């Protein structure tokens, strides 16, 4: 098997010693200097059963360097990755912010949500490289963990104690007994391609919400996903129906296209916490909603926002306005990256988790999950080990992309707009 993850850093450490003029042995060396490197190749792989949804992509991305260090990321599509990755070839991977700005600005048109997802995949790999070079987990490079673990609530997967045919009360009780922080109710769901009668579903919403509250107990937590299936008037009524059952949050109560106008209107009347944003991209999609307290939790996730580089800026905005973060699930490598990034966020955090009882063939090492909680680890970089054998090579990029790409600089060398 060909693995990427655990690595031999001997040559790299010798280079660091030479650059610093030091002869210190062991891990202390990597704190002395970061050797210059160049990105030589980016490869994109498909898992055995890829997720067909753009912004839930589990395409695997590797960023290779001439120092023998390879970073691992996840997300994007062939087209969006090829153009963005072409801006990395020949560049030094340690300048992550500069590279992010270049990938985002070089092609004149601002990236849409699909392309910012690809930039995020590459950004994850750049942070993985930096952690591996320094021999430290990414969370330690971002200021260190502020929590002992990240609490989770489950979506799908195999939850201990949950069996087919169970009532909502029984499922909710079993979820709490498995160690999760909250039970997720699917009260807004209906059979695919079937009839969705909003008035009928609102009545069902109340019934199942009452059962969820009974199952988690007086002091337990439950949440409900409206899944953008209600117009504003029905969302208002739905929130009103369940307010006395004290949900942890109501997720995506109105359509994404209407968030900017309808969430402020809903916030004025709803007496329940509101969470939204699993389809959002980077901060310009929603920052005014956070600043105006039009929602209580932001659902943005990795790599959709543009990677760890952008996620930390979003976390700072949320912290400034006392808004919590409840990231939506994406791929397994991105989930591992979430623990590094948002484990350092000081505000309220709850992670949607969908991998209970599942194994990922190409990831022999990736997450530390136990009893409904995700734990940090001290493995270098993102802490994942990649087995390439189950993956299919989709494309590789070895040449810089310069056609129709321009970058302008201010007098001090920072990137300007064009």
Buried (B, 14 or more C-beta within 10 A) or exposed (E): EEEBBEBEBEEBBEBBBEEBEBEBEEEEBBBBBBBEBBBBBBBBBBBEEBEEEBBBBBBBBBBBBEBEBBBBBBBBBEEBBBBBBBBBBEBBBBEBEBBBBBBBBBBEEEBEBBBBBBBBBBBBBBBBBBBBBBBBBBBBBBEEBEBEBBBBBBBBEEBBEBEEEBEBBBBBBBBBBBBBBBBBBBBBBBEEEEEEEBEEBBEBBBEBBBBBBBBBEEEBBBBBBBBBBBEBEBBBBBBBBBEEBBBBBBBBBBBBEBBEEBBBBBBEEBEBBBBBBBBBBBBEBBBEBBEEEBBBBBBBBBBBBBBBBBBBBBBEBBBEBEBBBBBBBBBBBBBBBBBBBBBBBEBBBBBBBBBBEEEBEBBBBBBBBEEBBBBBBEBBBBBBBBBBEBBEEBBBBBEBBEEEBEBEEEEEEEBEEE
